């Protein structure tokens, strides 16, 4: 449809429910970019 929506959240439930593409940022840098991914932290 030609529409892009970008959402920034720390809510794991929202990320997992919408999981089209997940881009993880840390200190302003991209640390992950996955399609169809769920929220998870890599500590």
PDB file with one MODEL, atoms N, CA, C and O in Angstrom:
MODEL        1
ATOM      1  N   UNK A   1       0.823  -1.202   0.000  1.00  0.00           N
ATOM      2  CA  UNK A   1       0.000   0.000   0.000  1.00  0.00           C
ATOM      3  C   UNK A   1       0.861   1.259   0.000  1.00  0.00           C
ATOM      4  O   UNK A   1       0.332   2.364  -0.116  1.00  0.00           O
ATOM      5  N   UNK A   2       2.163   1.113   0.127  1.00  0.00           N
ATOM      6  CA  UNK A   2       3.030   2.282   0.104  1.00  0.00           C
ATOM      7  C   UNK A   2       3.088   3.046   1.400  1.00  0.00           C
ATOM      8  O   UNK A   2       3.392   4.239   1.395  1.00  0.00           O
ATOM      9  N   UNK A   3       2.801   2.388   2.526  1.00  0.00           N
ATOM     10  CA  UNK A   3       2.812   3.058   3.818  1.00  0.00           C
ATOM     11  C   UNK A   3       3.805   2.359   4.735  1.00  0.00           C
ATOM     12  O   UNK A   3       3.812   1.132   4.832  1.00  0.00           O
ATOM     13  N   UNK A   4       4.639   3.138   5.404  1.00  0.00           N
ATOM     14  CA  UNK A   4       5.575   2.600   6.386  1.00  0.00           C
ATOM     15  C   UNK A   4       5.265   3.222   7.731  1.00  0.00           C
ATOM     16  O   UNK A   4       5.084   4.435   7.837  1.00  0.00           O
ATOM     17  N   UNK A   5       5.204   2.386   8.760  1.00  0.00           N
ATOM     18  CA  UNK A   5       4.986   2.859  10.127  1.00  0.00           C
ATOM     19  C   UNK A   5       6.167   2.402  10.965  1.00  0.00           C
ATOM     20  O   UNK A   5       6.514   1.221  10.972  1.00  0.00           O
ATOM     21  N   UNK A   6       6.781   3.339  11.672  1.00  0.00           N
ATOM     22  CA  UNK A   6       7.898   3.005  12.542  1.00  0.00           C
ATOM     23  C   UNK A   6       7.462   3.259  13.982  1.00  0.00           C
ATOM     24  O   UNK A   6       6.924   4.320  14.299  1.00  0.00           O
ATOM     25  N   UNK A   7       7.694   2.292  14.838  1.00  0.00           N
ATOM     26  CA  UNK A   7       7.318   2.418  16.240  1.00  0.00           C
ATOM     27  C   UNK A   7       8.543   2.126  17.099  1.00  0.00           C
ATOM     28  O   UNK A   7       9.273   1.168  16.842  1.00  0.00           O
ATOM     29  N   UNK A   8       8.763   2.932  18.094  1.00  0.00           N
ATOM     30  CA  UNK A   8       9.837   2.691  19.060  1.00  0.00           C
ATOM     31  C   UNK A   8       9.189   2.295  20.379  1.00  0.00           C
ATOM     32  O   UNK A   8       8.346   3.025  20.903  1.00  0.00           O
ATOM     33  N   UNK A   9       9.581   1.137  20.921  1.00  0.00           N
ATOM     34  CA  UNK A   9       9.005   0.661  22.169  1.00  0.00           C
ATOM     35  C   UNK A   9       9.960  -0.290  22.872  1.00  0.00           C
ATOM     36  O   UNK A   9      10.828  -0.901  22.249  1.00  0.00           O
ATOM     37  N   UNK A  10       9.783  -0.402  24.173  1.00  0.00           N
ATOM     38  CA  UNK A  10      10.496  -1.399  24.968  1.00  0.00           C
ATOM     39  C   UNK A  10       9.529  -2.487  25.417  1.00  0.00           C
ATOM     40  O   UNK A  10       9.904  -3.383  26.172  1.00  0.00           O
ATOM     41  N   UNK A  11       8.286  -2.409  24.952  1.00  0.00           N
ATOM     42  CA  UNK A  11       7.254  -3.363  25.351  1.00  0.00           C
ATOM     43  C   UNK A  11       7.387  -4.637  24.511  1.00  0.00           C
ATOM     44  O   UNK A  11       7.049  -4.645  23.327  1.00  0.00           O
ATOM     45  N   UNK A  12       7.877  -5.706  25.129  1.00  0.00           N
ATOM     46  CA  UNK A  12       8.128  -6.969  24.429  1.00  0.00           C
ATOM     47  C   UNK A  12       6.858  -7.559  23.834  1.00  0.00           C
ATOM     48  O   UNK A  12       6.913  -8.163  22.762  1.00  0.00           O
ATOM     49  N   UNK A  13       5.723  -7.404  24.492  1.00  0.00           N
ATOM     50  CA  UNK A  13       4.457  -7.946  23.981  1.00  0.00           C
ATOM     51  C   UNK A  13       4.051  -7.278  22.672  1.00  0.00           C
ATOM     52  O   UNK A  13       3.579  -7.951  21.756  1.00  0.00           O
ATOM     53  N   UNK A  14       4.228  -5.977  22.577  1.00  0.00           N
ATOM     54  CA  UNK A  14       3.889  -5.246  21.349  1.00  0.00           C
ATOM     55  C   UNK A  14       4.812  -5.684  20.218  1.00  0.00           C
ATOM     56  O   UNK A  14       4.349  -5.938  19.106  1.00  0.00           O
ATOM     57  N   UNK A  15       6.093  -5.773  20.486  1.00  0.00           N
ATOM     58  CA  UNK A  15       7.053  -6.184  19.455  1.00  0.00           C
ATOM     59  C   UNK A  15       6.731  -7.585  18.950  1.00  0.00           C
ATOM     60  O   UNK A  15       6.718  -7.822  17.742  1.00  0.00           O
ATOM     61  N   UNK A  16       6.472  -8.507  19.863  1.00  0.00           N
ATOM     62  CA  UNK A  16       6.184  -9.886  19.482  1.00  0.00           C
ATOM     63  C   UNK A  16       4.873  -9.982  18.701  1.00  0.00           C
ATOM     64  O   UNK A  16       4.780 -10.772  17.761  1.00  0.00           O
ATOM     65  N   UNK A  17       3.866  -9.199  19.067  1.00  0.00           N
ATOM     66  CA  UNK A  17       2.571  -9.236  18.377  1.00  0.00           C
ATOM     67  C   UNK A  17       2.669  -8.688  16.950  1.00  0.00           C
ATOM     68  O   UNK A  17       2.001  -9.192  16.047  1.00  0.00           O
ATOM     69  N   UNK A  18       3.493  -7.668  16.745  1.00  0.00           N
ATOM     70  CA  UNK A  18       3.571  -7.004  15.441  1.00  0.00           C
ATOM     71  C   UNK A  18       4.720  -7.493  14.581  1.00  0.00           C
ATOM     72  O   UNK A  18       4.801  -7.120  13.410  1.00  0.00           O
ATOM     73  N   UNK A  19       5.568  -8.273  15.089  1.00  0.00           N
ATOM     74  CA  UNK A  19       6.859  -8.693  14.544  1.00  0.00           C
ATOM     75  C   UNK A  19       6.984  -8.814  13.025  1.00  0.00           C
ATOM     76  O   UNK A  19       7.098  -9.917  12.491  1.00  0.00           O
ATOM     77  N   UNK A  20       6.963  -7.708  12.354  1.00  0.00           N
ATOM     78  CA  UNK A  20       7.249  -7.669  10.916  1.00  0.00           C
ATOM     79  C   UNK A  20       8.755  -7.531  10.716  1.00  0.00           C
ATOM     80  O   UNK A  20       9.370  -8.305   9.982  1.00  0.00           O
ATOM     81  N   UNK A  21       9.332  -6.548  11.370  1.00  0.00           N
ATOM     82  CA  UNK A  21      10.782  -6.325  11.311  1.00  0.00           C
ATOM     83  C   UNK A  21      11.199  -5.704  12.628  1.00  0.00           C
ATOM     84  O   UNK A  21      10.570  -4.754  13.094  1.00  0.00           O
ATOM     85  N   UNK A  22      12.241  -6.223  13.224  1.00  0.00           N
ATOM     86  CA  UNK A  22      12.741  -5.707  14.497  1.00  0.00           C
ATOM     87  C   UNK A  22      14.156  -5.176  14.276  1.00  0.00           C
ATOM     88  O   UNK A  22      15.042  -5.902  13.826  1.00  0.00           O
ATOM     89  N   UNK A  23      14.352  -3.903  14.598  1.00  0.00           N
ATOM     90  CA  UNK A  23      15.671  -3.289  14.527  1.00  0.00           C
ATOM     91  C   UNK A  23      16.044  -2.907  15.945  1.00  0.00           C
ATOM     92  O   UNK A  23      15.353  -2.109  16.578  1.00  0.00           O
ATOM     93  N   UNK A  24      17.124  -3.468  16.444  1.00  0.00           N
ATOM     94  CA  UNK A  24      17.580  -3.174  17.805  1.00  0.00           C
ATOM     95  C   UNK A  24      18.662  -2.114  17.785  1.00  0.00           C
ATOM     96  O   UNK A  24      19.605  -2.192  16.998  1.00  0.00           O
ATOM     97  N   UNK A  25      18.525  -1.124  18.650  1.00  0.00           N
ATOM     98  CA  UNK A  25      19.512  -0.057  18.765  1.00  0.00           C
ATOM     99  C   UNK A  25      20.161  -0.103  20.141  1.00  0.00           C
ATOM    100  O   UNK A  25      19.508  -0.404  21.140  1.00  0.00           O
ATOM    101  N   UNK A  26      21.427   0.192  20.177  1.00  0.00           N
ATOM    102  CA  UNK A  26      22.136   0.297  21.444  1.00  0.00           C
ATOM    103  C   UNK A  26      23.128   1.443  21.313  1.00  0.00           C
ATOM    104  O   UNK A  26      23.994   1.423  20.438  1.00  0.00           O
ATOM    105  N   UNK A  27      23.004   2.431  22.173  1.00  0.00           N
ATOM    106  CA  UNK A  27      23.846   3.627  22.111  1.00  0.00           C
ATOM    107  C   UNK A  27      23.809   4.281  20.735  1.00  0.00           C
ATOM    108  O   UNK A  27      24.823   4.785  20.253  1.00  0.00           O
ATOM    109  N   UNK A  28      22.620   4.271  20.097  1.00  0.00           N
ATOM    110  CA  UNK A  28      22.439   4.924  18.812  1.00  0.00           C
ATOM    111  C   UNK A  28      22.931   4.138  17.610  1.00  0.00           C
ATOM    112  O   UNK A  28      22.939   4.652  16.491  1.00  0.00           O
ATOM    113  N   UNK A  29      23.341   2.895  17.831  1.00  0.00           N
ATOM    114  CA  UNK A  29      23.835   2.053  16.736  1.00  0.00           C
ATOM    115  C   UNK A  29      22.939   0.834  16.564  1.00  0.00           C
ATOM    116  O   UNK A  29      22.409   0.296  17.536  1.00  0.00           O
ATOM    117  N   UNK A  30      22.778   0.407  15.323  1.00  0.00           N
ATOM    118  CA  UNK A  30      21.978  -0.785  15.032  1.00  0.00           C
ATOM    119  C   UNK A  30      22.776  -2.012  15.476  1.00  0.00           C
ATOM    120  O   UNK A  30      23.898  -2.234  15.021  1.00  0.00           O
ATOM    121  N   UNK A  31      22.178  -2.807  16.376  1.00  0.00           N
ATOM    122  CA  UNK A  31      22.843  -4.019  16.851  1.00  0.00           C
ATOM    123  C   UNK A  31      22.155  -5.274  16.337  1.00  0.00           C
ATOM    124  O   UNK A  31      22.708  -6.369  16.445  1.00  0.00           O
ATOM    125  N   UNK A  32      20.949  -5.133  15.778  1.00  0.00           N
ATOM    126  CA  UNK A  32      20.268  -6.249  15.120  1.00  0.00           C
ATOM    127  C   UNK A  32      19.211  -5.711  14.186  1.00  0.00           C
ATOM    128  O   UNK A  32      18.651  -4.638  14.411  1.00  0.00           O
ATOM    129  N   UNK A  33      18.941  -6.463  13.137  1.00  0.00           N
ATOM    130  CA  UNK A  33      17.931  -6.103  12.143  1.00  0.00           C
ATOM    131  C   UNK A  33      17.398  -7.418  11.594  1.00  0.00           C
ATOM    132  O   UNK A  33      18.037  -8.058  10.759  1.00  0.00           O
ATOM    133  N   UNK A  34      16.222  -7.815  12.071  1.00  0.00           N
ATOM    134  CA  UNK A  34      15.674  -9.117  11.725  1.00  0.00           C
ATOM    135  C   UNK A  34      14.227  -8.992  11.254  1.00  0.00           C
ATOM    136  O   UNK A  34      13.467  -8.169  11.764  1.00  0.00           O
ATOM    137  N   UNK A  35      13.861  -9.805  10.290  1.00  0.00           N
ATOM    138  CA  UNK A  35      12.490  -9.868   9.812  1.00  0.00           C
ATOM    139  C   UNK A  35      11.793 -11.033  10.515  1.00  0.00           C
ATOM    140  O   UNK A  35      12.337 -12.135  10.589  1.00  0.00           O
ATOM    141  N   UNK A  36      10.582 -10.783  11.031  1.00  0.00           N
ATOM    142  CA  UNK A  36       9.812 -11.826  11.696  1.00  0.00           C
ATOM    143  C   UNK A  36      10.346 -12.207  13.057  1.00  0.00           C
ATOM    144  O   UNK A  36      10.090 -13.315  13.529  1.00  0.00           O
ATOM    145  N   UNK A  37      11.080 -11.319  13.698  1.00  0.00           N
ATOM    146  CA  UNK A  37      11.730 -11.628  14.969  1.00  0.00           C
ATOM    147  C   UNK A  37      10.848 -11.250  16.153  1.00  0.00           C
ATOM    148  O   UNK A  37       9.975 -10.389  16.039  1.00  0.00           O
ATOM    149  N   UNK A  38      11.079 -11.888  17.268  1.00  0.00           N
ATOM    150  CA  UNK A  38      10.441 -11.528  18.525  1.00  0.00           C
ATOM    151  C   UNK A  38      11.442 -10.720  19.340  1.00  0.00           C
ATOM    152  O   UNK A  38      12.636 -10.712  19.040  1.00  0.00           O
ATOM    153  N   UNK A  39      10.955 -10.049  20.357  1.00  0.00           N
ATOM    154  CA  UNK A  39      11.822  -9.245  21.219  1.00  0.00           C
ATOM    155  C   UNK A  39      12.615 -10.160  22.131  1.00  0.00           C
ATOM    156  O   UNK A  39      12.063 -11.067  22.753  1.00  0.00           O
ATOM    157  N   UNK A  40      13.893  -9.920  22.204  1.00  0.00           N
ATOM    158  CA  UNK A  40      14.734 -10.589  23.197  1.00  0.00           C
ATOM    159  C   UNK A  40      15.999  -9.768  23.392  1.00  0.00           C
ATOM    160  O   UNK A  40      16.480  -9.102  22.475  1.00  0.00           O
ATOM    161  N   UNK A  41      16.513  -9.832  24.584  1.00  0.00           N
ATOM    162  CA  UNK A  41      17.761  -9.120  24.889  1.00  0.00           C
ATOM    163  C   UNK A  41      18.901 -10.124  24.883  1.00  0.00           C
ATOM    164  O   UNK A  41      18.769 -11.251  25.362  1.00  0.00           O
ATOM    165  N   UNK A  42      20.010  -9.692  24.337  1.00  0.00           N
ATOM    166  CA  UNK A  42      21.203 -10.531  24.352  1.00  0.00           C
ATOM    167  C   UNK A  42      22.189  -9.905  25.310  1.00  0.00           C
ATOM    168  O   UNK A  42      22.930  -8.997  24.933  1.00  0.00           O
ATOM    169  N   UNK A  43      22.210 -10.378  26.548  1.00  0.00           N
ATOM    170  CA  UNK A  43      23.126  -9.838  27.566  1.00  0.00           C
ATOM    171  C   UNK A  43      24.332 -10.707  27.734  1.00  0.00           C
ATOM    172  O   UNK A  43      25.205 -10.403  28.548  1.00  0.00           O
TER     173      UNK A  43
ENDMDL
END
